[in-house]
Amino acid sequence: MTSTLSIRTLLGNEVGALRAMLGMFGAAFGDGETYTARQPDDGYLERLLSSDAFVARNLIRNPVFAQSRFDLLPLLGIDPRLRTGGATSFDASSLR
């Protein structure tokens, strides 16, 4: 079984998901205290997530039975023509 990824924007009522992301960042960067010890209260985070000036996105892994991993390349900003292995250089002029 393989999986697909989906990107979604967190909404104002998803404070728990934002806190989980901060915990994940702390674990990934080996600095949990910085990301989790002094978080703002729920009301502030709800206003922040509801604001037009702030965007939080999360990437969700969804299991599926058959999906090419190369289908995700454009989503990640990678030109699918780069999917052939072994390339050591790339001529960007071919994209114009």
MDTraj code that builds the backbone (N, CA, C; nanometers):
import mdtraj as md
import numpy as np

residues = "MET THR SER THR LEU SER ILE ARG THR LEU LEU GLY ASN GLU VAL GLY ALA LEU ARG ALA MET LEU GLY MET PHE GLY ALA ALA PHE GLY ASP GLY GLU THR TYR THR ALA ARG GLN PRO ASP ASP GLY TYR LEU GLU ARG LEU LEU SER SER ASP ALA PHE VAL ALA ARG ASN LEU ILE ARG ASN PRO VAL PHE ALA GLN SER ARG PHE ASP LEU LEU PRO LEU LEU GLY ILE ASP PRO ARG LEU ARG THR GLY GLY ALA THR SER PHE ASP ALA SER SER LEU ARG".split()
xyz = np.array([
    [0.0850, -0.1175, 0.0000],
    [0.0000, 0.0000, 0.0000],
    [0.0894, 0.1235, 0.0000],
    [0.0541, 0.2222, -0.0803],
    [0.1273, 0.3481, -0.0847],
    [0.0405, 0.4559, -0.0215],
    [0.0863, 0.5785, -0.0256],
    [0.0070, 0.6878, 0.0302],
    [0.0185, 0.8097, -0.0587],
    [-0.0799, 0.8987, -0.0464],
    [-0.0762, 1.0272, -0.1152],
    [-0.0667, 1.1351, -0.0089],
    [-0.0314, 1.2527, -0.0525],
    [-0.0235, 1.3667, 0.0380],
    [-0.1241, 1.4700, -0.0052],
    [-0.1858, 1.5349, 0.0896],
    [-0.2736, 1.6470, 0.0590],
    [-0.2339, 1.7642, 0.1478],
    [-0.2427, 1.8819, 0.0909],
    [-0.2092, 2.0045, 0.1633],
    [-0.3383, 2.0778, 0.1919],
    [-0.3540, 2.1208, 0.3150],
    [-0.4729, 2.1993, 0.3496],
    [-0.4366, 2.3129, 0.4432],
    [-0.5151, 2.4168, 0.4376],
    [-0.4952, 2.5336, 0.5231],
    [-0.5743, 2.5143, 0.6520],
    [-0.5088, 2.5391, 0.7642],
    [-0.5769, 2.5276, 0.8932],
    [-0.6759, 2.6419, 0.9098],
    [-0.7890, 2.6118, 0.9699],
    [-0.8935, 2.7107, 0.9961],
    [-0.8855, 2.7572, 1.1405],
    [-0.9606, 2.8611, 1.1719],
    [-0.9563, 2.9213, 1.3050],
    [-0.9889, 2.8274, 1.4184],
    [-1.0685, 2.7241, 1.3917],
    [-1.1072, 2.6317, 1.4984],
    [-1.0124, 2.5123, 1.5107],
    [-0.8967, 2.5173, 1.4439],
    [-0.8034, 2.4049, 1.4446],
    [-0.6765, 2.4344, 1.5254],
    [-0.6986, 2.4915, 1.6413],
    [-0.5870, 2.5256, 1.7304],
    [-0.5091, 2.4001, 1.7701],
    [-0.5794, 2.2902, 1.7945],
    [-0.5127, 2.1659, 1.8315],
    [-0.4164, 2.1184, 1.7231],
    [-0.4572, 2.1323, 1.5974],
    [-0.3697, 2.0922, 1.4866],
    [-0.2467, 2.1824, 1.4798],
    [-0.2646, 2.3116, 1.5050],
    [-0.1502, 2.4036, 1.5062],
    [-0.0549, 2.3679, 1.6200],
    [-0.1097, 2.3382, 1.7366],
    [-0.0245, 2.2992, 1.8499],
    [0.0503, 2.1687, 1.8181],
    [-0.0170, 2.0752, 1.7520],
    [0.0485, 1.9499, 1.7131],
    [0.1626, 1.9771, 1.6150],
    [0.1411, 2.0713, 1.5217],
    [0.2474, 2.1075, 1.4279],
    [0.3665, 2.1671, 1.5012],
    [0.3401, 2.2530, 1.5989],
    [0.4495, 2.3125, 1.6755],
    [0.5272, 2.2045, 1.7512],
    [0.4557, 2.1064, 1.8059],
    [0.5222, 1.9952, 1.8721],
    [0.6079, 1.9150, 1.7752],
    [0.5564, 1.8960, 1.6531],
    [0.6322, 1.8239, 1.5516],
    [0.7591, 1.9006, 1.5140],
    [0.7485, 2.0331, 1.5008],
    [0.8667, 2.1146, 1.4703],
    [0.9699, 2.1010, 1.5822],
    [0.9226, 2.1061, 1.7067],
    [1.0133, 2.0925, 1.8201],
    [1.0870, 1.9599, 1.8179],
    [1.0140, 1.8522, 1.7861],
    [1.0771, 1.7200, 1.7785],
    [1.1744, 1.7134, 1.6610],
    [1.1337, 1.7673, 1.5468],
    [1.2174, 1.7610, 1.4263],
    [1.3465, 1.8400, 1.4433],
    [1.3394, 1.9524, 1.5121],
    [1.4569, 2.0374, 1.5277],
    [1.5291, 2.0147, 1.6606],
    [1.4815, 1.9159, 1.7383],
    [1.5458, 1.8845, 1.8644],
    [1.5395, 1.9967, 1.9663],
    [1.4305, 2.0751, 1.9621],
    [1.4176, 2.1896, 2.0514],
    [1.2712, 2.2067, 2.0917],
    [1.2156, 2.1023, 2.1527],
    [1.0753, 2.1036, 2.1895],
    [1.0352, 2.2179, 2.2794],
    [1.1221, 2.2572, 2.3702],
    [1.0881, 2.3640, 2.4638],
    [1.0592, 2.4951, 2.3913],
    [1.1386, 2.5281, 2.2917],
    [1.1187, 2.6527, 2.2177],
    [0.9823, 2.6554, 2.1490],
    [0.9383, 2.5411, 2.0964],
    [0.8136, 2.5354, 2.0204],
    [0.6908, 2.5081, 2.1044],
    [0.7077, 2.4595, 2.2278],
    [0.5895, 2.4191, 2.3037],
    [0.5758, 2.4824, 2.4423],
    [0.6834, 2.5300, 2.5016],
    [0.6788, 2.5736, 2.6407],
    [0.5969, 2.7009, 2.6631],
    [0.6017, 2.7944, 2.5720],
    [0.5345, 2.9234, 2.5957],
    [0.4421, 2.9586, 2.4799],
    [0.3528, 2.8700, 2.4457],
    [0.2580, 2.8957, 2.3365],
    [0.1494, 2.9936, 2.3818],
    [0.0979, 3.0729, 2.2895],
    [-0.0120, 3.1650, 2.3224],
    [-0.1387, 3.0869, 2.3609],
    [-0.2355, 3.1569, 2.4196],
    [-0.3608, 3.0922, 2.4578],
    [-0.4447, 3.0597, 2.3335],
    [-0.5468, 2.9763, 2.3525],
    [-0.6309, 2.9322, 2.2411],
    [-0.6969, 3.0480, 2.1668],
    [-0.7463, 3.1471, 2.2403],
    [-0.8129, 3.2615, 2.1766],
    [-0.7216, 3.3335, 2.0788],
    [-0.5977, 3.3571, 2.1190],
    [-0.5011, 3.4231, 2.0305],
    [-0.4764, 3.3394, 1.9053],
    [-0.4568, 3.2076, 1.9247],
    [-0.4294, 3.1219, 1.8093],
    [-0.5500, 3.1119, 1.7169],
    [-0.6710, 3.1120, 1.7731],
    [-0.7921, 3.1121, 1.6899],
    [-0.7986, 3.2385, 1.6045],
    [-0.7700, 3.3532, 1.6661],
    [-0.7702, 3.4794, 1.5902],
    [-0.6608, 3.4786, 1.4841],
    [-0.5449, 3.4253, 1.5186],
    [-0.4339, 3.4182, 1.4245],
    [-0.4706, 3.3313, 1.3044],
    [-0.5258, 3.2128, 1.3303],
    [-0.5638, 3.1228, 1.2218],
    [-0.6788, 3.1779, 1.1379],
    [-0.7626, 3.2620, 1.1962],
    [-0.8755, 3.3220, 1.1237],
    [-0.8361, 3.4474, 1.0478],
    [-0.7184, 3.4976, 1.0748],
    [-0.6697, 3.6222, 1.0160],
    [-0.6321, 3.6058, 0.8692],
    [-0.6461, 3.7131, 0.7937],
    [-0.5999, 3.7144, 0.6544],
    [-0.4492, 3.7346, 0.6460],
    [-0.3855, 3.7671, 0.7564],
    [-0.2421, 3.7970, 0.7564],
    [-0.1563, 3.6763, 0.7931],
    [-0.2178, 3.5620, 0.8204],
    [-0.1426, 3.4446, 0.8640],
    [-0.1994, 3.3205, 0.7965],
    [-0.1129, 3.2332, 0.7491],
    [-0.1559, 3.1076, 0.6884],
    [-0.0740, 2.9938, 0.7483],
    [-0.1428, 2.8915, 0.7942],
    [-0.0757, 2.7699, 0.8411],
    [-0.1278, 2.6556, 0.7555],
    [-0.0369, 2.5821, 0.6960],
    [-0.0770, 2.4692, 0.6120],
    [-0.0184, 2.3417, 0.6677],
    [-0.0929, 2.2349, 0.6535],
    [-0.0382, 2.1070, 0.6947],
    [-0.0460, 2.0079, 0.5802],
    [0.0436, 1.9144, 0.5850],
    [0.0543, 1.8101, 0.4846],
    [0.0066, 1.6813, 0.5491],
    [-0.0920, 1.6191, 0.4877],
    [-0.1530, 1.5000, 0.5446],
    [-0.1245, 1.3809, 0.4541],
    [-0.0794, 1.2730, 0.5135],
    [-0.0538, 1.1503, 0.4376],
    [-0.1804, 1.0662, 0.4402],
    [-0.2334, 1.0356, 0.3219],
    [-0.3532, 0.9537, 0.3088],
    [-0.3166, 0.8228, 0.2408],
    [-0.3416, 0.7092, 0.3045],
    [-0.3074, 0.5818, 0.2395],
    [-0.3981, 0.5534, 0.1200],
    [-0.3386, 0.5043, 0.0130],
    [-0.4123, 0.4573, -0.1051],
    [-0.3447, 0.3300, -0.1527],
    [-0.4085, 0.2592, -0.2417],
    [-0.3527, 0.1320, -0.2854],
    [-0.2547, 0.1451, -0.4007],
    [-0.2756, 0.2371, -0.4922],
    [-0.1812, 0.2503, -0.6038],
    [-0.1762, 0.3956, -0.6486],
    [-0.0624, 0.4564, -0.6349],
    [-0.0444, 0.5963, -0.6761],
    [0.1040, 0.6161, -0.7030],
    [0.1337, 0.6772, -0.8144],
    [0.2736, 0.7030, -0.8456],
    [0.3248, 0.8159, -0.7581],
    [0.4420, 0.7974, -0.6988],
    [0.4995, 0.9046, -0.6175],
    [0.5327, 1.0258, -0.7034],
    [0.5469, 1.0052, -0.8342],
    [0.5801, 1.1155, -0.9222],
    [0.4617, 1.2092, -0.9449],
    [0.3408, 1.1654, -0.9116],
    [0.2244, 1.2531, -0.9224],
    [0.2358, 1.3706, -0.8274],
    [0.3181, 1.3572, -0.7241],
    [0.3326, 1.4627, -0.6243],
    [0.4347, 1.5685, -0.6642],
    [0.5177, 1.5410, -0.7626],
    [0.6254, 1.6341, -0.7968],
    [0.5750, 1.7747, -0.8291],
    [0.4731, 1.7902, -0.9148],
    [0.4261, 1.9280, -0.9409],
    [0.3729, 1.9959, -0.8155],
    [0.3083, 1.9195, -0.7280],
    [0.2553, 1.9733, -0.6030],
    [0.3668, 2.0281, -0.5155],
    [0.4827, 1.9653, -0.5223],
    [0.5967, 2.0072, -0.4429],
    [0.6829, 2.1109, -0.5142],
    [0.6402, 2.1538, -0.6337],
    [0.7153, 2.2545, -0.7078],
    [0.8330, 2.1971, -0.7846],
    [0.8306, 2.0672, -0.8118],
    [0.9389, 2.0014, -0.8840],
    [0.8885, 1.9629, -1.0219],
    [0.9624, 1.9971, -1.1241],
    [0.9223, 1.9638, -1.2605],
    [0.9226, 1.8115, -1.2770],
    [0.8111, 1.7531, -1.3211],
    [0.8042, 1.6077, -1.3351],
    [0.9063, 1.5507, -1.4333],
    [0.9583, 1.6331, -1.5230],
    [1.0581, 1.5840, -1.6184],
    [1.1889, 1.5485, -1.5493],
    [1.2031, 1.5881, -1.4242],
    [1.3244, 1.5557, -1.3488],
    [1.3176, 1.4177, -1.2848],
    [1.2084, 1.3450, -1.3052],
    [1.1882, 1.2208, -1.2320],
    [1.2779, 1.1064, -1.2763],
    [1.3448, 1.1186, -1.3875],
    [1.4364, 1.0113, -1.4272],
    [1.5589, 1.0182, -1.3400],
    [1.5950, 0.9102, -1.2776],
    [1.7052, 0.9064, -1.1819],
    [1.8406, 0.9285, -1.2461],
    [1.9367, 0.9609, -1.1639],
    [2.0747, 0.9712, -1.2082],
    [2.1150, 1.1067, -1.2627],
    [2.0252, 1.2036, -1.2666],
    [2.0615, 1.3351, -1.3197],
    [2.1556, 1.4054, -1.2226],
    [2.2610, 1.4656, -1.2767],
    [2.3537, 1.5400, -1.1918],
    [2.3467, 1.6886, -1.2194],
    [2.2784, 1.7287, -1.3268],
    [2.2609, 1.8698, -1.3562],
    [2.1294, 1.8874, -1.4301],
    [2.0844, 2.0105, -1.4377],
    [1.9559, 2.0381, -1.5017],
    [1.9643, 2.1707, -1.5734],
    [1.9210, 2.1721, -1.6982],
    [1.9194, 2.2940, -1.7791],
    [1.7809, 2.3555, -1.7707],
    [1.7658, 2.4635, -1.6931],
    [1.6360, 2.5271, -1.6704],
    [1.5792, 2.5889, -1.7981],
    [1.6604, 2.6125, -1.9004],
    [1.6084, 2.6727, -2.0233],
    [1.5060, 2.5832, -2.0908],
    [1.5083, 2.4537, -2.0604],
    [1.4110, 2.3621, -2.1214],
    [1.2716, 2.3835, -2.0664],
    [1.2580, 2.4579, -1.9585],
    [1.1268, 2.4822, -1.8978],
    [1.0571, 2.6038, -1.9560],
    [1.1264, 2.6818, -2.0332],
    [1.0678, 2.8067, -2.0847],
    [0.9793, 2.7822, -2.2026],
])
top = md.Topology()
chain = top.add_chain()
for i, resn in enumerate(residues, 1):
    res = top.add_residue(resn, chain, resSeq=i)
    for name in ("N", "CA", "C"):
        top.add_atom(name, md.element.get_by_symbol(name[0]), res)
traj = md.Trajectory(xyz[None], top)
